Protein backbone atom coordinates (compact mmCIF):
# COMPACT_ATOMS: atom_id res chain seq x y z
CA UNK A 1 0.00 0.00 0.00
CA UNK A 2 2.85 2.40 0.70
CA UNK A 3 3.13 5.25 3.18
CA UNK A 4 0.80 8.23 2.80
CA UNK A 5 1.79 11.25 4.82
CA UNK A 6 -0.23 14.36 5.60
CA UNK A 7 2.48 16.41 3.87
CA UNK A 8 3.64 14.81 0.64
CA UNK A 9 7.39 14.27 0.21
CA UNK A 10 9.11 16.05 -2.68
CA UNK A 11 11.91 14.22 -4.48
CA UNK A 12 14.38 16.16 -6.64
CA UNK A 13 16.18 14.01 -9.19
CA UNK A 14 18.29 14.38 -12.32
CA UNK A 15 21.63 13.49 -13.86
CA UNK A 16 24.60 14.74 -11.86
CA UNK A 17 25.78 18.26 -12.74
CA UNK A 18 22.27 19.17 -13.92
CA UNK A 19 21.32 21.67 -11.22
CA UNK A 20 19.74 19.40 -8.64
CA UNK A 21 21.70 21.08 -5.84
CA UNK A 22 20.50 24.51 -6.94
CA UNK A 23 16.87 23.38 -6.89
CA UNK A 24 17.45 21.71 -3.51
CA UNK A 25 18.78 24.98 -2.09
CA UNK A 26 15.91 27.03 -3.51
CA UNK A 27 13.12 24.74 -2.33
CA UNK A 28 14.86 24.18 0.98
CA UNK A 29 14.61 27.94 1.57
CA UNK A 30 10.82 27.68 1.59
CA UNK A 31 9.25 28.16 4.99
CA UNK A 32 7.36 24.85 4.73
CA UNK A 33 9.94 22.50 3.18
CA UNK A 34 12.89 20.89 4.97
CA UNK A 35 15.54 19.55 2.59
CA UNK A 36 18.66 18.00 4.17
CA UNK A 37 21.97 17.17 2.53
CA UNK A 38 22.05 14.51 -0.20
CA UNK A 39 21.44 11.13 1.42
CA UNK A 40 21.79 8.27 -1.12
CA UNK A 41 19.58 5.99 0.99
CA UNK A 42 17.85 4.32 -1.95
CA UNK A 43 20.99 3.56 -4.00
CA UNK A 44 22.93 2.37 -0.95
CA UNK A 45 20.29 0.41 0.94
CA UNK A 46 17.26 -0.51 -1.16
CA UNK A 47 19.02 -3.12 -3.36
CA UNK A 48 20.43 -4.85 -0.27
CA UNK A 49 17.41 -4.91 2.03
CA UNK A 50 17.20 -8.70 1.77
CA UNK A 51 20.45 -8.92 3.75
CA UNK A 52 18.73 -7.46 6.82
CA UNK A 53 16.17 -10.25 7.03
CA UNK A 54 12.60 -9.83 8.21
CA UNK A 55 12.19 -6.22 9.33
CA UNK A 56 9.23 -7.14 11.52
CA UNK A 57 11.95 -8.58 13.75
CA UNK A 58 12.90 -5.74 16.10
CA UNK A 59 16.63 -6.54 16.06
CA UNK A 60 16.75 -6.53 12.25
CA UNK A 61 14.75 -3.33 12.05
CA UNK A 62 16.96 -1.60 14.61
CA UNK A 63 20.12 -2.71 12.79
CA UNK A 64 18.89 -1.16 9.55
CA UNK A 65 17.78 2.00 11.34
CA UNK A 66 21.16 2.41 13.04
CA UNK A 67 23.10 1.90 9.81
CA UNK A 68 20.92 4.44 8.00
CA UNK A 69 21.13 7.01 10.81
CA UNK A 70 24.89 6.69 11.32
CA UNK A 71 25.76 6.15 7.66
CA UNK A 72 25.20 9.71 6.47
CA UNK A 73 28.08 11.56 4.82
CA UNK A 74 27.16 14.64 6.85
CA UNK A 75 26.63 13.28 10.41
CA UNK A 76 22.95 13.59 11.36
CA UNK A 77 22.56 16.25 8.60
CA UNK A 78 24.02 18.74 11.05
CA UNK A 79 21.20 18.26 13.55
CA UNK A 80 22.03 18.71 17.21
CA UNK A 81 21.21 15.26 18.54
CA UNK A 82 22.19 12.84 21.25
CA UNK A 83 23.90 9.94 19.43
CA UNK A 84 22.65 7.58 22.15
CA UNK A 85 19.00 8.39 21.55
CA UNK A 86 18.72 9.45 17.89
CA UNK A 87 18.00 5.93 16.61
CA UNK A 88 15.15 5.56 19.11
CA UNK A 89 13.80 8.96 18.06
CA UNK A 90 13.78 8.01 14.39
CA UNK A 91 12.19 4.62 15.10
CA UNK A 92 9.47 6.33 17.14
CA UNK A 93 8.68 8.61 14.19
CA UNK A 94 8.77 5.81 11.59
CA UNK A 95 5.23 5.31 10.18
CA UNK A 96 5.84 1.59 9.71
CA UNK A 97 8.44 -1.13 10.30
CA UNK A 98 10.14 -0.95 6.91
CA UNK A 99 12.98 0.70 5.05
CA UNK A 100 10.55 3.37 3.84
CA UNK A 101 9.36 3.84 7.41
CA UNK A 102 12.90 4.59 8.63
CA UNK A 103 13.50 6.80 5.60
CA UNK A 104 10.39 8.82 6.45
CA UNK A 105 11.22 8.87 10.16
CA UNK A 106 14.69 10.26 9.52
CA UNK A 107 13.37 13.03 7.29
CA UNK A 108 10.57 13.82 9.72
CA UNK A 109 13.17 14.16 12.48
CA UNK A 110 15.11 16.61 10.32
CA UNK A 111 11.95 18.58 9.51
CA UNK A 112 11.22 18.84 13.23
CA UNK A 113 14.72 20.19 13.85
CA UNK A 114 14.12 23.13 11.50
CA UNK A 115 10.47 23.56 12.47
CA UNK A 116 8.99 22.82 9.05
CA UNK A 117 5.97 20.60 8.30
CA UNK A 118 7.05 19.05 5.00
CA UNK A 119 10.23 17.38 3.83
CA UNK A 120 11.95 16.87 0.52
CA UNK A 121 15.06 15.04 -0.60
CA UNK A 122 17.63 15.43 -3.35
CA UNK A 123 19.74 12.52 -4.50
CA UNK A 124 20.47 12.58 -8.26
CA UNK A 125 20.59 8.80 -8.71
CA UNK A 126 17.24 8.28 -7.04
CA UNK A 127 16.08 8.51 -10.65
CA UNK A 128 16.99 4.83 -10.95
CA UNK A 129 14.58 4.09 -8.08
CA UNK A 130 11.48 6.01 -9.11
CA UNK A 131 9.46 2.78 -9.16
CA UNK A 132 10.33 1.66 -5.61
CA UNK A 133 10.01 5.24 -4.32
CA UNK A 134 6.57 5.65 -5.87
CA UNK A 135 5.58 2.30 -4.39
CA UNK A 136 6.88 3.32 -0.95
CA UNK A 137 5.39 6.85 -1.11
CA UNK A 138 2.50 6.78 -3.60
CA UNK A 139 1.64 10.46 -3.03
CA UNK A 140 5.21 11.76 -3.31
CA UNK A 141 5.93 14.33 -6.00
CA UNK A 142 8.97 14.17 -8.27
CA UNK A 143 10.85 17.12 -9.73
CA UNK A 144 13.20 16.18 -12.57
CA UNK A 145 15.91 18.68 -13.44
CA UNK A 146 17.35 18.51 -16.97
CA UNK A 147 20.43 20.31 -18.27
CA UNK A 148 21.69 20.24 -21.85
CA UNK A 149 23.57 16.93 -22.08
CA UNK A 150 26.63 18.55 -23.66
CA UNK A 151 27.06 21.10 -20.87
CA UNK A 152 26.26 18.59 -18.15
CA UNK A 153 28.78 16.10 -19.55
CA UNK A 154 31.62 18.63 -19.75
CA UNK A 155 30.87 19.80 -16.23
CA UNK A 156 30.71 16.19 -15.04
CA UNK A 157 34.22 15.49 -16.39
CA UNK A 158 35.59 18.49 -14.52
CA UNK A 159 34.13 17.40 -11.19
CA UNK A 160 36.23 15.44 -8.70
CA UNK A 161 33.82 12.47 -8.82
CA UNK A 162 32.99 12.42 -12.52
CA UNK A 163 34.17 10.29 -15.48
CA UNK A 164 37.41 11.08 -17.27
CA UNK A 165 36.20 11.13 -20.87
CA UNK A 166 33.32 12.66 -22.79
CA UNK A 167 31.95 9.31 -23.96
CA UNK A 168 31.37 8.02 -20.44
CA UNK A 169 30.04 11.38 -19.27
CA UNK A 170 27.49 11.59 -22.07
CA UNK A 171 26.62 7.92 -21.69
CA UNK A 172 25.84 8.52 -18.01
CA UNK A 173 23.61 11.48 -18.90
CA UNK A 174 21.73 9.38 -21.47
CA UNK A 175 21.25 6.49 -19.03
CA UNK A 176 19.73 8.91 -16.52
CA UNK A 177 17.37 10.33 -19.14
CA UNK A 178 16.26 6.86 -20.24
CA UNK A 179 15.80 5.65 -16.65
CA UNK A 180 12.78 7.87 -16.05
CA UNK A 181 11.07 7.53 -19.44
CA UNK A 182 8.50 5.00 -18.29
CA UNK A 183 7.54 7.08 -15.25
CA UNK A 184 7.35 10.63 -16.62
CA UNK A 185 3.90 10.58 -18.24
CA UNK A 186 2.11 8.19 -15.83
CA UNK A 187 3.21 10.27 -12.84
CA UNK A 188 2.56 13.56 -14.61
CA UNK A 189 -1.03 12.45 -15.21
CA UNK A 190 -1.37 11.92 -11.45
CA UNK A 191 0.04 15.36 -10.73
CA UNK A 192 3.18 13.82 -9.27
CA UNK A 193 5.79 14.79 -11.88
CA UNK A 194 7.27 18.15 -12.85
CA UNK A 195 10.15 18.92 -15.23
CA UNK A 196 12.56 21.80 -14.78
CA UNK A 197 15.05 22.86 -17.45
CA UNK A 198 18.24 24.14 -15.85
CA UNK A 199 18.78 26.71 -18.62
CA UNK A 200 15.33 28.21 -18.07
CA UNK A 201 15.89 28.22 -14.32
CA UNK A 202 19.09 30.29 -14.49
CA UNK A 203 17.66 32.64 -17.13
CA UNK A 204 14.41 33.33 -15.31
CA UNK A 205 14.64 31.90 -11.78
CA UNK A 206 11.58 33.67 -10.37
CA UNK A 207 9.26 32.42 -13.12
CA UNK A 208 10.50 28.83 -12.93
CA UNK A 209 10.40 28.65 -9.14
CA UNK A 210 6.90 30.12 -9.07
CA UNK A 211 5.78 27.44 -11.53
CA UNK A 212 7.53 24.79 -9.45
CA UNK A 213 5.79 25.94 -6.29
CA UNK A 214 2.45 25.95 -8.09
CA UNK A 215 3.09 22.30 -8.96
CA UNK A 216 3.07 21.24 -5.31
CA UNK A 217 1.36 24.13 -3.57
CA UNK A 218 -1.82 24.18 -5.63
CA UNK A 219 -2.44 20.45 -5.44
CA UNK A 220 -5.93 20.27 -3.91
CA UNK A 221 -5.27 17.15 -1.86
CA UNK A 222 -2.17 18.77 -0.38
CA UNK A 223 -4.23 21.22 1.65
CA UNK A 224 -1.70 24.05 1.29
CA UNK A 225 -2.66 27.55 0.17
CA UNK A 226 -0.18 29.45 -1.96
CA UNK A 227 -1.16 32.86 -0.66
CA UNK A 228 1.14 32.40 2.32
CA UNK A 229 4.00 30.75 0.47
CA UNK A 230 7.38 32.31 -0.11
CA UNK A 231 8.86 32.32 -3.60
CA UNK A 232 12.00 34.26 -4.38
CA UNK A 233 11.34 36.61 -1.50
CA UNK A 234 7.71 37.37 -2.33
CA UNK A 235 4.31 35.73 -1.71
CA UNK A 236 2.62 33.93 -4.56
CA UNK A 237 -0.41 35.76 -5.91
N, C-alpha and C positions, 0 to 999 in steps of 0.2 A: 504493500500500500504506500509506503514511503512516509516521510515526515512532513507534515503541513504545519507551518508556524504562523503565528498571528502576523508577523512582519516577514514578508518574503525575502529570502536571501538574493543577493545580486552577485553573479559571477562574471568577472571580466577576463576574457580570454583572447588569444591571438598569437601569431608567430612572434618569436622573440625579436626585439628591436623594432617593434611595430607601434609603440606608443602605449602599451598597456600600463606602464608605470605612471605615465602622465595622467591617464584616465583614472587610475587608482587614487592618485593624489587629489585630483579635482573632486571626485565623488566623495572621497574620504573627508573633504573639507565641509561637506554638507552637515547641517546640524542634526540630522536624523540617522546618518549612515556611518557606522564604524568599520573601517577597512584596515586591518593589520598588515604587517609585512608579508611578503610572499611566503607561502607555507609548503607547497608541494606535497600535501597529504595524500591526494589521490594517486599521483604517479609513484610515490614511495611506499604506500601502504596497501592500496586497494588490490593490486595484483597478487599480494602475498597474504591476504587475510586468512586463507586456508591454513596457514602455518600456526595460527593462534588457536585453532580448535574451536569448539563450541563457545560462542560468546555469551550464552546464557549461563555458563559457568563463571562464577564471580572472579575466580583467580585469573582465568583467561581474559576476561573483560578488563580487569584492573591492569594486567600486563600490557595490553594494547593501549589503554588510556595513558599509562605512565610513559610508554615509549613515544606516543604522540606528543604528550605535554613536554617532555624533556628533550625531544628530538628536533626542536625548532632551531634554525640557524641563528635567529635573534632570540636569546633566552626569554621565554614567556612574553614575546612581542613587546618587551620593555615594560610590562605591567609590574607594579610593586606587589609582589606576592610572597607568601610564606612557602618555600619549597616543600615543607613537610605537609602542608594541607592543600596545595593547589590541585593535586590529583583528585582528592575527595570533593573539592568544590566543583570541578568540571564534571565528575560523575554525578553529583547531585543535580546539576543543570541538564544533563543529557536526557533528551526526550524519550530515548529507548536504549535498550542494551544492544548496541550495534556500533559498527564503525561510524556510520552516519550520525548516530546519537552522540558519540564522543566529539565528532567533528563540529556538530551544532553546539554542543556544550562548551567547547573551547572558544568558539566565536561569540557565544552569548556571554561568556565570562569577560572577554575583551570588550564587548559592547557595554557591559556594566561598568567597566573600569573607566570608560570615557563618557559615561552617562548618555548613551544614545540607544534608541529602541530597535534599530535595525542594523544588520551586519551584511557586509559584502566581502568578497575575497578575490584576489588577483593572483593567479598562477598561470602563465602562458600555456603550458602544456596540459592544463586541464582540458584543453580542446580535444585531446584524445580520449577523454572520459565523459563526454557530454551525455552519453547513454546512461552509464551508471549514476551520474550526478542527477539527471532528470528522474531516474527511478528512485533515488534516495530522497530527492526534494522536488516533487512533482510541480510545485508552484514557483520554484526558483526561476528568476529571470537571467538571461544570458546577454551580455554585451560583447560583441565580437569586433575587435579593432583591426583594421586592415591598413597596411602601408604598401605603397608601390613595391613590388617584389625586388626590383633592381636596387632601390635605395636601401631597403631592409637588408638585402643580402650583403651589400658593401659594408653597411654599418655592423652587421653580424660578424664579418671577418675581422673587423677592427677591434671587436670586444675581446676581453681577456678570456672569455669562455666560449667563443664562437669557433666555427670551422676555419681552416687555413686556406681554402680555395673557393673560388666563386661557384664552381659546380656544386659542391656540397652545401654551400650556403643557400643557393637557389633551390636545390633539391629539398632542403629542409623547409623552406618557405612553401613550396608546392605541396609537400606532404601535409603541412598544417592546413592549408586551404582545402585540400581534398578530404581531410579528416572530418570536417563539419558539414560537408555537402548534404548528407542524408538528414541532418537535423535542422538546417536553416529554415526551410519552408514549413515543415510540420510545427515547429516551435513558434515561428512567426505568426502562424494562423491562430495559435493559442494566446498570443500576446506575450510570449515569453522570450522573444528573440529580437535584438536590435543591433544593427550594423553601424559602426562609426568608421569613416575614412580619416586616417591620420592627417592627410593633406588638408582636408576641409576643416579639421579641428584646429590646426595651427593657423590657418588663414582667417577663420572666423570662429574663434573659441566660444564667444557668448552664444551665438546662434546654435552651434552644435550641442553645447552643454544644456541649453534650454530644451532642445528637442530630446536629448537623452533623459532629462528629468521628467519630461512629459511622458516618456515611455513608461516609467515606473510610478510616477506620482499620480497620473490620471487614471490608472487602472482602478476600475470601480471596486473590485473585490479587495483592493489593498486598503481602502478606508483612509487614505491620506489625501488632504486637500492642498493643492499647490499654492494657494494664496499665502501660506505662511512659510513657503520653502525658499531657501536661499540659493540663488544661481548667479555666480560671478559677481557677488556683492549686492545683488538686488533681488527683491521678491518677484516671483513669477506673477504675471497678470494675464 
